[in-house]
Amino acid sequence: MDINKNANLSMLCDFYELTMGNGYFVQGMQERITYFDIFFRSVPDNGGYAIAAGLEQAIEYIQQLHFDEDDIAYLRSRNMFDEGFLDYLRNFRFTGDIWAVPEGTPIFPREPIMTVRAPAIQAQLVETFLLLTLNHQSLIATKANRVVRAAKGRVVLEFGSRRAQGVDAAVDGARAAYIGGCKGTACTLTDQLYGVPAGGTMAHSWVQMFPSEYEAFKAYCETYPDNPTLLVDTYNTLRSGIPNAIRVFNEVLKPRGLTKCGIRLDSGDMTYLTRKARKMLDEAGWQTCQISCSNSLDEYIIEDILNQGAQIDLFGVGERLITAKSEAVFGGVYKLIAIEDAEGNEYKVLSETSQGSAAQLTLIVGSDGSGLPHPDWMENLRLAVALQNQIAGQEPTLMRPILLRKSRYNQHASTGSLLVEVGAAGNAPEEAALAARLFARNLAELLQGASK
C-alpha cells in the first residue's frame, strides 16, 4: 500500500529540470549517458555519521515515473517547450541504472550514497524527488539514531505526527525514525503502510471523560488488561496519579495474575517525579511496572535527565525528532560527475589546465547564518574572492563558483580559513593531485603578493 499510489509525482521537479531537458532534446543530447552522484557535505548536529533512508520511496517513484496528458497540456500552455520534447515526455520511462547504499547504513560526508547512470534528460528529471526523499528520511533517521543512542538501551518510540510538517513528513518520517532505531510509532498509517509497529494508550482527555481519575484508570485496565499504561499526570502525579494507578493495578491486574503494566508522565520535573514514582511502585510490589516519559524530549534532554538519575524505561519522542528541530536540513546534493561519449567511453567533468587535465575546485566559505558566532566570516569571504580571481587569471576553468554556506565549518577558529572541495567522486587521483598543486601554487603567489 502506497500513500501516493494514485498521485503522479513526475511533475514534482524543479522547473529548470524541464527547461534543461527541453534544451538537451533540441540540441540532440537526450541520449547522452550521464552519471550523477548524491552525497552530503556535513553531518547534522556535528555528529560523527548519518543514517541512510528513503531508498524505497525513491525506487517506487522511479518505477512509476511517467507524464500523462494533463502534464503535457500544462507544459504546452507555457509556450516554451518544443513539440518533439513533449512527444518524448508522452512516452517517457526511466531506463537508467541506480546504485545506492542500503537503508539503515551509516553514511559519511562527501561519499556517494546514490549514483544515477541514465540518459541526460532522464537523469536530470529525477533530481528533485531523489533529493527530497533521501534528504528528508536520512535527516529523520539520523536524528532518531542520536536520540536512541542517548537513551542508552532504553526503548524509544516516535510520537511526532501531530507536529510534523505535512502528511508525508508524518508518515515517512515515522518510517525513517524506525530505520534510525526507534522501536515503534504512534502513527497508525505508518504501521498500515510499512509495518512499523504502532501503539498508544490514552491521552489526558480519557481521564477527564470520567467522574474521577480512579474510575478512568479502572475502566482502561478492565478494557485492556494486558500490559496497560496509565497517564498519571492529569491532576497530581504523586498525590493522586500514581496512588490511583497502584490501586487499580491491585484491584484489576493482580487478581488475574497479570504483572505487566506501566505509567506515563507527560509533564513536570522528569528526574524528580520518576525517582519518586519508582520508589512508590517498588514499595507497592509493582517492580515490573515500567515508567515512560514524553513531552518535548530530544537527545540532549534525555542524556541530561538520565545523568541526573531519572528512572525511565521508555521514551516517547515527538516534535523534536519528527522535525529534526536542532538542525532541520540534510544537505544532500546531486552532482554531475561523468558523461559517456558516443562510443560509450566514460569521461569526467574536468578542467583543461596549462599542465593537463585537473579536477575542478570549489571554495566553501562558512558564515554565521546558523546563528552561531563567526565574526570573521567576511574576511574569509574576501580571501576566497581574491583567491578565485587569482586562479581564474591563470586557469580560467579550474574554479567552480564560491559556495557561501550557513554553517561555520570550524572556520571561526582562525581568520583566513577556507574549505576547498577538490573534484568529485568520479575524478582520478592524479586529476585531484594536479588540481591541488595548482591551487597551492596560486595560494602561495597570492599570499606572497599580499606580504610585499
DAFEN-V377274 format. One record per pair of residues at least 6 apart in sequence whose C-alpha atoms are under 6 Angstrom apart, sorted by the first residue. I is the first residue (numbers start at 0). J is the second residue. D is the distance in Angstrom with one decimal. If there is no record, write none. Layout:
BEGIN
I J D
I J D
END
This chain:
BEGIN
0 192 5.4
9 64 5.6
12 127 5.1
16 123 5.8
16 124 5.4
20 120 4.8
21 84 5.8
23 29 5.3
29 119 5.6
29 120 5.6
30 118 4.8
31 118 5.2
31 119 5.6
32 117 5.4
32 118 4.3
32 119 5.9
32 338 5.9
32 339 5.3
33 116 5.7
33 117 5.6
33 118 5.9
33 119 5.6
33 337 5.9
33 338 4.4
34 115 5.6
34 116 4.6
34 335 5.9
34 336 5.7
34 337 5.1
35 114 5.6
35 115 5.1
35 334 5.3
35 335 4.4
35 336 5.5
36 111 5.7
36 113 5.8
36 114 4.5
36 333 5.7
36 334 5.4
37 111 5.5
37 112 5.8
37 113 5.2
37 332 5.5
37 333 4.6
38 109 5.6
38 110 5.7
38 111 4.7
38 112 5.7
38 331 5.3
38 332 5.7
39 108 5.3
39 109 5.6
39 330 5.4
39 331 4.1
40 108 4.9
40 109 5.4
41 108 5.4
43 326 6.0
48 106 5.8
48 107 5.3
49 105 5.6
49 106 5.2
49 141 5.1
50 103 5.6
50 104 5.6
50 105 4.7
50 106 5.8
50 137 5.6
50 140 5.7
50 141 4.9
51 102 5.0
51 103 5.3
51 104 5.4
51 137 4.9
52 102 4.7
52 136 5.1
52 137 4.6
53 132 5.3
53 133 4.7
53 136 5.2
57 129 5.8
65 91 5.7
66 89 5.7
95 116 5.5
95 117 4.1
96 115 6.0
96 116 5.1
97 114 5.7
97 115 4.7
98 113 5.5
98 114 5.2
99 112 5.6
99 113 4.2
100 112 5.6
103 178 5.6
134 329 5.2
134 331 5.8
136 175 5.2
138 329 5.4
139 175 5.8
139 176 5.9
140 175 4.8
140 176 4.8
140 178 6.0
140 179 4.1
143 176 5.2
143 179 5.2
144 179 4.7
144 180 5.6
146 298 4.4
149 298 5.4
149 302 5.4
153 312 5.7
153 313 5.7
154 313 4.7
155 181 5.1
155 313 5.9
155 314 4.8
155 315 5.9
156 181 5.4
156 182 5.6
156 183 5.0
156 184 5.4
156 315 4.8
157 184 4.5
157 315 6.0
157 316 5.3
157 317 5.8
158 185 5.3
158 315 5.7
158 316 5.3
158 317 4.2
159 317 3.6
159 318 4.9
159 321 5.3
160 169 4.7
162 318 5.4
163 169 5.2
163 321 5.9
170 189 5.2
183 195 6.0
183 196 4.8
183 197 5.7
184 197 4.8
185 197 5.2
185 198 5.5
187 197 5.6
190 196 5.5
190 197 5.6
203 233 5.8
206 212 5.7
206 215 5.2
209 215 5.4
213 243 5.4
217 247 5.6
226 259 4.7
226 260 4.3
227 260 5.0
228 260 5.7
228 261 4.2
228 262 5.0
229 262 4.7
230 262 5.8
230 263 4.8
231 240 4.2
231 241 6.0
232 240 6.0
232 264 5.8
260 288 5.0
261 288 4.8
261 289 4.4
261 290 5.7
262 290 5.2
263 290 5.9
263 291 4.6
263 292 5.5
264 292 4.9
265 292 5.9
265 293 4.9
265 294 5.2
270 304 5.7
270 309 4.2
273 309 5.9
273 310 5.2
274 309 5.9
274 310 5.4
289 312 5.9
290 311 5.2
290 312 5.4
291 311 5.8
291 312 5.8
291 313 4.5
291 314 5.6
292 314 5.1
293 314 6.0
293 315 4.7
296 316 5.5
297 319 6.0
336 425 5.4
337 346 5.6
337 347 4.4
337 348 5.7
338 345 5.6
338 346 5.4
339 345 4.2
339 346 5.9
349 357 5.9
349 358 5.3
350 356 5.7
350 357 5.3
350 359 5.9
350 396 5.5
350 397 5.3
352 394 5.9
357 430 4.4
357 433 5.6
357 434 5.1
358 422 4.6
358 430 5.1
358 431 5.1
358 434 5.6
359 397 5.0
359 398 5.7
359 422 5.0
360 398 4.9
360 399 5.9
360 420 5.7
360 421 4.9
360 422 5.9
361 399 5.2
361 419 5.7
361 420 4.9
362 401 5.1
362 418 5.9
362 419 4.8
363 402 4.8
363 418 5.0
364 403 4.9
364 417 5.9
365 404 5.0
365 406 5.4
365 407 4.3
365 408 5.8
366 376 5.3
366 405 5.2
366 406 5.9
366 407 5.3
367 373 5.1
368 405 4.1
369 405 5.2
369 406 5.6
373 411 5.2
379 415 5.0
410 416 5.1
END
